Amino acid sequence: MNKKNKTKKERLRDRLKEQIKTHKKAFALYMVLRLLVLITLILQLIHGNYENAFLCILTLILFLIPSFFEEKFKLDLPEALEIIILLFIFAAEILGEIQNFYNVFANWDLILHTINGFLCAAVGFSLIDILNRYDKFHLNLSPFFVAIVGFCFSMTIGVLWEFFEYGADRLIHTDMQKDKIVESIYSVTLNEEGKNIVESIENIDEVYIFSEDGTYVLDGYLDIGLNDTMGDLMVNFVGAVIYCIIGFIYVKKRDEGSLAEKFIVRMKE
């Protein structure tokens, strides 16, 4: 029994050494980001911010996802793709949520959703490409259809995430959709005769909101998440298209050493 456990430990140690050797930059980045997250975790605990402390712990767990999938499913994640995944997790959880980059930088959320579209397309595209090349499944999809599946997979994940944001905002009163101020309204609801004719209110300077909790003065109409949702889906579309074009070029030519190869997940030999 001890001999068996020892053999297993030795195998895990050898795999870790191999991963460090082949993915030196990704491993170095992982160690740096891990250290930053641990420092942030300690600071949040000292200040009693337990919700942020939970986000730090969640981030540390998410950092293990690339290695987990590589080991569990015998995949070979390119180093460039692994670096993007690690940076995305850090940017979303630590910088975005704890350091409030979502509000400090106007386009932070859009940048992350673009990367998310890219990464989700990588998952869907690579999955079909692997099955396409695996004799057991007898698939023979053309590079174009592999790209289409990857694109559809990415957009589906993007839509499901927006469902999640909407549900969280309605059920537990968060603001994941990030309400925005707009200066123009175009709606048939404003038509006094009830006709299907669009009425517009433009150049809105001030809007007053009266409630039992007080009076609020806004610089425009408060949009309740529609613009944020559509913006997220549009940039998700852009990220997905970029990856699928890269993937299509690689599958079409199978050019070893090309730029496209740096973003394609493959089965280990």
SVG drawing of the C-alpha trace seen along z (x, -y; Angstrom):
<svg xmlns="http://www.w3.org/2000/svg" viewBox="-55 -69 67 71">
<polyline fill="none" stroke="black" stroke-width="0.4" points="0.0,0.0 2.8,-2.4 4.7,-1.4 1.6,-2.2 1.2,-5.6 4.8,-6.4 4.6,-5.5 1.7,-7.8 3.5,-10.6 6.5,-10.1 4.3,-10.3 2.7,-13.5 6.1,-14.9 7.4,-14.0 4.4,-15.6 4.8,-18.8 8.5,-18.9 7.5,-18.3 4.9,-21.1 7.4,-23.5 9.9,-22.7 7.6,-23.1 5.6,-26.0 8.2,-28.1 6.6,-31.5 3.1,-30.3 4.5,-28.7 6.4,-31.9 3.3,-34.0 1.2,-31.6 3.6,-31.9 3.6,-35.7 -0.2,-36.0 -0.6,-33.4 1.6,-35.5 -0.4,-38.6 -3.6,-36.9 -2.3,-35.5 -1.2,-39.0 -4.6,-40.4 -6.3,-37.6 -4.3,-38.5 -5.1,-42.2 -8.8,-41.5 -8.9,-39.2 -7.1,-41.9 -9.7,-44.5 -12.6,-42.1 -13.7,-42.0 -14.7,-38.4 -16.6,-38.5 -13.4,-39.7 -11.4,-37.1 -13.8,-34.4 -13.1,-35.9 -9.3,-35.5 -9.8,-31.8 -12.0,-31.3 -9.3,-32.9 -6.7,-30.4 -9.0,-27.6 -9.7,-28.9 -5.9,-29.1 -5.8,-25.3 -8.3,-24.9 -5.7,-24.7 -3.6,-22.1 -6.7,-20.1 -8.0,-19.8 -4.5,-19.0 -4.1,-16.2 -7.7,-15.0 -8.3,-14.9 -4.7,-14.5 -4.8,-17.8 -1.9,-20.0 -2.7,-23.6 -0.4,-26.0 1.6,-28.2 0.2,-31.4 -3.4,-30.3 -2.6,-29.3 -1.2,-32.7 -4.3,-34.4 -6.5,-32.2 -4.5,-33.1 -4.4,-36.8 -8.2,-36.7 -9.0,-35.2 -6.8,-37.7 -8.2,-40.6 -11.8,-39.6 -11.7,-38.6 -8.9,-40.6 -8.6,-43.7 -12.2,-43.8 -14.1,-43.0 -11.7,-43.7 -9.8,-46.7 -13.0,-48.0 -11.5,-48.2 -15.0,-47.7 -16.0,-51.2 -12.5,-52.8 -12.0,-51.9 -15.0,-52.4 -14.2,-49.6 -12.8,-47.1 -15.9,-44.9 -16.0,-45.0 -12.3,-44.0 -12.9,-41.0 -16.0,-39.9 -13.9,-40.1 -11.3,-37.8 -14.1,-35.5 -15.5,-35.2 -12.0,-34.3 -11.4,-31.7 -14.9,-30.0 -14.4,-29.8 -11.0,-28.1 -12.8,-25.5 -15.6,-24.7 -13.3,-24.8 -10.6,-22.6 -13.1,-20.1 -14.6,-19.5 -11.1,-19.6 -9.9,-16.9 -13.0,-14.7 -12.6,-15.4 -9.1,-13.9 -9.9,-11.0 -10.8,-7.8 -13.1,-6.5 -15.7,-9.2 -15.6,-9.0 -16.1,-12.7 -15.0,-14.4 -16.2,-18.0 -14.6,-20.6 -12.5,-23.4 -15.4,-25.8 -17.9,-23.7 -15.3,-23.3 -15.0,-27.1 -18.8,-27.5 -19.2,-25.1 -16.5,-26.9 -18.2,-30.2 -21.7,-28.9 -20.3,-27.4 -18.7,-30.7 -21.9,-32.7 -24.0,-30.2 -21.8,-30.5 -22.0,-34.3 -25.8,-34.2 -26.0,-31.9 -23.7,-34.3 -26.0,-37.2 -29.0,-35.0 -27.0,-34.5 -26.4,-38.3 -30.0,-39.1 -31.2,-36.4 -28.7,-37.6 -29.9,-41.2 -33.5,-40.3 -33.4,-37.6 -30.7,-38.9 -30.6,-42.5 -27.1,-42.8 -26.0,-45.0 -24.0,-42.6 -25.5,-44.2 -24.1,-47.5 -26.9,-50.1 -25.9,-53.1 -27.0,-56.6 -28.3,-57.4 -29.4,-60.8 -32.0,-59.7 -35.1,-57.5 -36.9,-56.0 -40.1,-54.1 -43.7,-53.5 -44.7,-53.4 -44.4,-57.2 -47.1,-57.6 -50.0,-59.2 -52.6,-57.7 -51.2,-54.2 -50.2,-53.8 -47.2,-51.9 -45.3,-55.0 -41.9,-55.7 -41.7,-58.8 -38.3,-60.2 -36.9,-62.2 -33.4,-63.5 -30.8,-65.6 -32.0,-64.6 -30.2,-66.8 -31.8,-65.7 -34.1,-63.0 -35.6,-63.0 -36.4,-59.8 -38.7,-60.1 -39.0,-57.3 -39.5,-56.7 -35.8,-56.5 -35.2,-60.0 -34.9,-61.9 -32.2,-61.1 -31.1,-63.5 -29.5,-61.8 -27.8,-63.3 -30.0,-61.2 -32.3,-58.3 -31.2,-55.2 -30.9,-52.2 -31.4,-49.0 -28.8,-46.8 -29.8,-46.5 -26.9,-48.5 -24.5,-46.5 -25.9,-43.2 -25.8,-44.0 -22.3,-45.5 -21.1,-42.3 -22.6,-40.1 -21.2,-42.2 -17.6,-42.0 -18.1,-38.3 -18.9,-38.0 -15.7,-39.8 -13.6,-37.6 -15.2,-34.4 -14.7,-35.5 -11.1,-36.3 -10.3,-32.9 -12.4,-31.0 -10.5,-32.7 -7.2,-31.8 -8.4,-28.2 -9.7,-27.9 -6.4,-28.9 -4.6,-26.4 -7.0,-23.5 -6.9,-24.4 -3.1,-24.3 -1.9,-22.4 1.1,-24.7 3.4,-23.6 5.1,-26.6 2.5,-29.1 0.9,-31.8 -2.4,-29.9 -0.8,-26.8 -0.1,-28.8 -3.8,-29.0 -5.0,-25.5 -5.5,-22.9 -4.4,-19.3 -4.4,-15.9 -1.1,-14.8 0.8,-12.2"/>
</svg>
